[in-house]
């Protein structure tokens, strides 16, 4: 049995909170090319997750 829309949305919201926590921790790192790449990846993953939350995926 699959996940309900409400459960799926809740999971996506949890992911967004996790990304925010990771982003806050990454901001404490010293400036370096790796930090910039990490921040780009976090931003890209947050945006992708937000799009999934806004546009429901239909089977």
C-alpha positions in Angstrom: 0.0 0.0 0.0 1.3 3.4 -1.0 1.7 6.6 0.9 -1.2 9.1 1.2 -0.7 12.6 -0.2 -0.7 14.0 3.3 2.1 11.5 4.4 4.1 12.4 1.3 3.8 16.1 1.9 4.8 15.6 5.5 7.9 13.7 4.4 8.8 16.5 2.0 8.4 19.1 4.8 10.7 17.0 7.0 13.3 16.9 4.2 13.1 20.7 3.9 13.7 21.1 7.6 16.7 18.7 7.3 18.1 20.8 4.5 17.8 23.9 6.5 19.6 22.3 9.4 22.4 21.1 7.1 22.6 24.6 5.5 23.0 26.2 8.9 25.8 23.8 9.8 27.5 24.4 6.5 27.5 28.1 7.0 29.8 27.6 10.0 32.5 26.1 7.8 35.4 28.2 6.7 35.1 29.7 3.3 36.6 27.4 0.6 35.6 26.0 -2.8 34.1 22.9 -1.1 31.8 25.0 1.0 30.5 26.8 -2.1 29.8 23.5 -3.8 28.0 22.2 -0.7 25.9 25.3 -0.5 25.0 25.0 -4.2 24.0 21.3 -3.7 21.9 22.2 -0.7 20.1 25.0 -2.6 19.5 22.7 -5.5 18.0 19.9 -3.4 15.8 22.4 -1.4 14.5 23.8 -4.6 13.8 20.4 -6.0 12.0 19.3 -2.9 9.9 22.6 -2.8 8.8 21.9 -6.4 7.7 18.4 -5.5 5.7 19.9 -2.6 4.0 22.5 -4.9 3.3 20.1 -7.8 1.8 16.8 -6.7 3.0 13.8 -8.5 0.2 11.7 -9.9 0.5 8.0 -10.7 
